[in-house]
Amino acid sequence: MTTDLEHAGDVGVALTSVKSIEFGAASVHCAGLLSPSEAAEVADAVLRAPAELVRQAWETSDSRMCTVGEALYRNRDRLDHYVTCAREDNPVIYRRFRPLYERVATFFERRYGAPVVFAEELAVPGFHVFEYARAGRFEGGGWHFDCLYLQAPFLVSRAEEIQGVVNFTLPLEVPRGGTGMDVCDDELGAVHPGDGVRVAVPYVPGVMVFTEREFWHRIGPSTCLLDGERRVTLQGHGVHIGEGWLLFW
């Protein structure tokens, strides 16, 4: 990917300008990591990703969704396949989007004061691409907890070492009418998930949204004002394990 990300932007500015959205007894954090032009540049590179990195998820008559990279949440029942794809895809995806990964990693390294690494057996953070053939409102995903560190054998076997979690989304392109993430302040283990206070967090290209514990949440609806609009995001998770943070998807 030809990019100016290596020489543009100041992660220090993002660190000092983190904003928190308070809701109930919880908060969601937002940090501007990319300028609008940088976000558009990365989104264009995602849309031009090699076919072997693209996994079709679903398609209807008026919308479709794919991933760039193979996500763990789509492979809970075939973990061997997930590990194989991670080992094959990671070097290619990381090289193609290296400046972006370095920007994200540097932000978290400075926020937490610890190194950020990736693992061969876990997919590097990947991309969601939603494409909408026509203008209109499109509903989002179902409510859920992530907790992927409880599902990947690589991490399950090291569960006692995990000291913290982070879940993040970096919007790169969004429909003109808006999209985002819906979050409820219920924590993992809630008797009746969904009874807590909810908030709709809007996505802005280049502004990373992240949480530092598990929340009941879902992909928010998208409103398209024109035919052919898209929702492109970088998706990732992290665990504080040992002396540093491990990012994956």
Phi, psi and omega in degrees: 000123174280125187208155174260007185297332182295334187242001184241154174086156181227109181298331178300322177296318179299321180297317184281348182249017177299129178247144180245135175261113182271135176209127184058232179258023188226177177207148173244140185251148180228134181221127179282104182263331183232149170286163177304321181290324177295317179299317179295324179296316179291319179302319178297320178294324177297316182292341179258015181298146179303145184304327183290347178264351186264128177243118179287132181259307178199164178209136174239187181291338184232004178201161176205161181219140175220167174240152168253110192101159183256114185278145178298321184296340178266003185226030181299331183262004178213066185295329177298319178297317179301313181296318179300314180295320180300313181297324182278320187276324188308311181299322182289312181295317182296316179298319184292325184240028185307313181300325178292314179297322179293324178296313180295313182298318180297320178302310182290326177299318181284326179292319186259352179064037181209153181292152176247133181227172175235162182237143182300324185271000179238134180298139172294157177312137185237193190237140168260135175231113174255131178238131184243118186289334184224163176290152179145183178258132181237127182292157181269212184265185180274156179290141182193166165258149177280286177051038182292339178292346176269001186240334181276121182308322180303325182264326179302321181289349179241023187305323183291344181270347185283124184249350181187165180225157171215140176235133186218152174225131176245103179294138179244325176212136181225154176298152184296333180274357175104155174199178180172207180229136174262131184230141176242143184282009173295139178262167174305132181098359179300138182295317180230082180305137180106350180278348183280187180282135182250154176216143174260115182263114181286145177266135176235127181308127179092349182257109182285135176252129181214152176235153184245020166203170183282131177233152168290122186204173178202161170294128181282166178293157177242137178244116181258129178268341180229155173294144173083015179282164186225161173232108184240125182221150167270132183241139177196166178225161178212152175229141173273109185225130184066231183264001184213194180245137178249120178260142182200185178212000000 
